[in-house]
Amino acid sequence: MEIEIDSKSGFCFGVVNAIQKAEKTLETEDSLYCLGDIVHNNTEVERLSRKGLVTIDHEQFFQLKDCTVLLRAHGEPPSTYEHARKNNITLLDATCPVVLKLQERVRKGQSQQEARNGQVVIYGKKGHAEVNGLVGQTNDKAIVIQSPDDLEQIDFDRPVELFSQTTKDMEGFYQLAEAIKERGTEVIIHDTLCRQVSNRVPRIREFARRFDLVLFVSGKKSSNGKMLFGISKETNPNSKFISSPEEVEAEWFQNIEKVGICGATSTPWHLMEDVAEKIRTLTA
């Protein structure tokens, strides 16, 4: 049986940077707080927790003072920085540069739209860490749209400035942009999708069609993983979503000659290798 791991899958730059900051700090410190899961992958979170990384939520963060906290790649709203300033918290800021630039653009867009009675709209997943950080740049005034079904939240008698969460799908973004334009309102459209992420869509399509079976490895919390798995499943119906080698089943490999393994921007390379090794063990 031929088994191939997609060389383009695995951590994006922002995730790599956050993990490296955590690991470097934990070389000299016994523990380090991280605000939210450093990456949406349980095996990687557990690996780092064994090194001393302590994951906290926002409620816990706002109880802290006089300590050091790592901010992951997703970015944070201004309130997080303000609490840190007031409570002597040192921030190890691993916000992805692409997200930081987007936060600046959203903040500027909100200021301009307020001056003309307009509104900022963000295409993204409600409650997602990155989206919360973006909405925070607008004093919580931005409208978050997950699909064209949410369009009723927009006042089409007022101008619109549209942005996107960096990890959303390009097709969905442009469908939403067209739906807004069709309503006849004045709209400024900013394609703020991360190309390191969106370029994986054609790559996954190309990769998935080459195999009899595709195993897509991702954490269940990963929005990027859900989106890319959908692309894989659409291209190759014999695609299966797994989060660990333990989920691999021997019966999947009957009459299978070529297996492809791929993953999300939050999937560690070693996890995909572990899946490949599990397949070898089951089919030996």
C-alpha positions in Angstrom: 0.0 0.0 0.0 1.2 3.5 -0.9 0.9 6.1 1.9 1.7 9.7 1.3 1.6 12.7 3.6 0.8 16.1 2.0 4.0 18.1 2.1 1.9 21.4 2.1 -0.2 20.4 5.1 0.6 21.3 8.7 1.2 24.4 10.8 1.1 27.8 9.2 3.6 30.5 10.1 1.5 32.1 12.9 1.0 28.8 14.7 4.7 27.9 14.4 5.7 31.3 15.8 3.4 30.9 18.8 4.6 27.4 19.6 8.3 28.5 19.3 7.7 31.4 21.7 6.1 29.0 24.2 8.8 26.4 24.0 11.6 29.0 24.2 10.1 30.5 27.4 9.5 27.1 29.0 13.2 26.3 28.5 13.9 28.7 31.4 10.5 28.8 33.2 8.5 26.0 34.9 5.2 27.2 33.6 3.6 29.8 31.3 0.0 30.9 30.9 -1.6 30.8 27.4 -4.8 32.7 26.8 -6.9 30.1 25.0 -5.7 26.9 23.3 -2.4 27.8 21.6 -3.6 25.8 18.6 -6.9 24.0 17.9 -5.4 20.6 18.2 -5.7 18.6 21.4 -2.6 16.5 20.9 -0.4 19.6 20.5 -2.0 21.4 23.5 -1.4 18.3 25.6 2.2 18.0 24.5 2.9 21.6 25.5 1.0 21.3 28.7 3.4 18.5 29.7 6.2 21.1 29.2 4.4 23.6 31.5 2.0 25.5 29.3 -1.1 26.3 31.3 -4.2 27.2 29.1 -6.5 29.7 30.7 -9.8 31.3 29.4 -10.6 35.0 29.5 -12.5 34.8 32.8 -9.3 33.4 34.4 -7.1 36.0 32.6 -9.1 38.9 34.0 -8.4 37.6 37.5 -4.6 37.6 37.0 -1.9 40.1 37.9 1.9 40.2 38.1 2.6 37.3 35.7 3.4 36.5 32.1 0.8 35.4 29.5 1.2 34.2 26.0 -1.2 35.5 23.3 -1.7 33.0 20.6 -1.8 33.7 16.8 -5.5 34.5 16.7 -5.2 38.0 18.2 -7.0 39.7 21.0 -9.3 42.7 21.5 -8.0 46.0 23.1 -9.5 45.0 26.4 -7.0 42.2 26.9 -4.1 44.7 26.5 -5.7 47.2 28.8 -6.1 44.6 31.6 -2.5 43.6 31.1 -1.3 47.2 31.4 -3.3 47.8 34.6 -2.3 44.6 36.3 1.4 44.3 35.6 1.0 41.4 33.2 3.8 40.8 30.7 2.4 39.8 27.3 4.3 37.4 25.0 2.4 38.6 21.9 2.4 35.9 19.2 -0.5 37.4 17.2 0.0 36.5 13.6 1.2 39.5 11.5 -1.6 38.9 9.0 -4.1 39.2 11.8 -2.5 42.3 13.3 -2.6 44.1 9.9 -6.3 43.1 9.6 -7.1 44.4 13.1 -5.6 47.8 12.0 -7.7 47.9 8.9 -10.9 47.0 10.7 -10.2 49.7 13.3 -9.6 52.3 10.5 -12.7 51.1 8.7 -14.9 51.5 11.7 -13.6 55.0 12.2 -14.4 55.9 8.6 -17.8 54.3 8.6 -18.9 56.0 11.8 -18.1 59.3 10.1 -20.5 58.4 7.3 -23.2 56.5 9.2 -21.9 53.2 7.8 -21.3 49.8 9.2 -18.4 47.3 9.4 -19.3 43.7 8.5 -17.0 40.8 9.2 -17.4 37.4 7.4 -16.5 34.9 10.1 -17.4 32.4 12.7 -19.2 34.0 15.7 -17.3 33.5 18.9 -14.1 32.5 17.1 -11.0 34.0 18.9 -9.8 35.9 15.8 -13.3 37.3 15.2 -13.6 38.4 18.8 -10.4 40.3 18.4 -11.6 42.0 15.2 -14.9 42.9 16.7 -13.1 44.4 19.7 -11.4 46.9 17.3 -14.8 48.4 16.6 -15.9 48.7 20.2 -18.1 45.7 19.6 -20.1 47.4 16.8 -19.1 45.2 13.9 -21.7 42.9 12.4 -20.5 39.3 12.2 -22.0 37.3 9.2 -21.5 33.6 8.9 -23.5 33.1 5.7 -25.9 34.9 3.4 -28.7 33.7 5.7 -27.5 36.3 8.2 -27.9 39.3 5.8 -30.9 40.6 7.7 -28.6 41.9 10.3 -27.3 44.5 7.9 -29.1 47.8 7.4 -29.0 48.1 3.6 -29.9 51.8 3.7 -26.4 52.5 5.1 -23.0 52.0 3.6 -21.1 48.7 4.3 -17.4 47.9 4.6 -16.8 44.2 4.4 -13.8 42.3 5.8 -13.2 38.5 6.4 -11.7 36.4 9.1 -8.4 35.3 7.7 -9.1 31.6 7.7 -12.5 31.6 6.0 -13.1 30.1 2.5 -12.7 32.4 -0.5 -15.8 31.0 -2.3 -18.0 31.8 0.7 -16.5 35.3 1.1 -17.2 36.3 -2.5 -20.7 34.8 -2.5 -21.4 37.0 0.5 -19.9 40.0 -1.2 -22.1 39.5 -4.3 -25.2 39.0 -2.1 -24.5 42.4 -0.4 -23.8 44.1 -3.7 -27.1 42.8 -5.1 -29.0 44.6 -2.4 -27.9 47.9 -4.0 -26.1 49.4 -1.0 -22.8 51.1 -1.2 -20.2 48.5 -0.2 -16.4 48.5 0.1 -15.0 45.0 -0.1 -11.7 44.0 1.4 -10.4 40.5 0.6 -8.5 39.8 3.9 -8.2 36.1 3.6 -4.8 34.7 4.4 -3.3 33.4 1.2 -1.2 30.8 3.1 -4.6 29.3 4.2 -6.7 30.0 1.1 -4.0 28.6 -1.3 -4.4 25.3 0.5 -7.9 24.9 -1.0 -6.7 24.2 -4.6 -3.8 22.1 -3.1 -6.2 19.9 -1.1 -8.3 19.4 -4.2 -5.3 18.4 -6.2 -4.0 16.1 -3.5 -7.3 14.4 -2.6 -8.2 13.3 -6.1 -5.0 11.2 -6.4 -5.9 8.7 -3.7 -8.3 5.8 -3.1 -8.7 7.0 0.5 -7.9 10.4 2.2 -7.5 10.7 5.9 -7.8 14.4 7.0 -6.2 15.0 10.4 -7.4 17.9 12.4 -8.6 19.0 15.8 -12.4 19.1 16.1 -12.3 22.8 17.2 -10.4 24.0 14.1 -12.5 26.1 11.7 -9.8 25.8 9.1 -9.8 22.1 9.5 -13.6 21.8 9.0 -13.4 24.0 5.9 -10.5 22.1 4.3 -12.0 18.7 5.1 -15.2 19.9 3.3 -13.0 20.5 0.2 -11.4 17.1 0.5 -14.8 15.4 0.9 -16.2 17.2 -2.0 -13.2 16.2 -4.2 -12.9 12.7 -2.9 -16.0 11.3 -1.2 -13.8 8.6 0.4 -12.3 11.2 2.8 -12.4 10.6 6.5 -11.9 13.2 9.3 -9.8 12.0 12.3 -8.2 13.7 15.2 -5.8 11.0 16.3 -4.3 7.7 15.2 -6.6 5.9 17.6 -9.5 6.8 15.4 -8.1 4.9 12.3 -10.1 1.7 11.6 -8.6 -1.3 9.8 -11.7 -1.9 7.7 -11.1 1.3 5.8 -8.2 -0.2 3.9 -9.9 -3.1 2.3 -9.2 -2.9 -1.5 -7.3 0.3 -1.0 -4.0 0.8 -2.8 -3.2 4.5 -2.3 -3.8 6.5 0.9 -3.3 10.2 1.3 -2.9 12.0 4.7 -3.4 15.7 5.0 -4.4 18.2 7.6 -5.2 21.8 8.7 -3.0 24.7 9.5 -3.4 23.7 13.1 -2.3 20.0 12.5 1.3 19.1 13.7 3.4 17.2 11.2 4.2 14.5 13.8 0.5 13.7 14.2 0.2 13.0 10.5 3.3 10.8 10.7 1.7 8.9 13.7 -1.4 8.3 11.5 0.8 6.9 8.7 2.6 4.6 11.2 -0.8 3.4 12.5 -1.9 2.5 9.0 1.3 0.6 8.5 0.7 -1.3 11.7 -2.9 -2.2 10.8 -2.1 -3.3 7.3 1.1 -5.2 7.9 
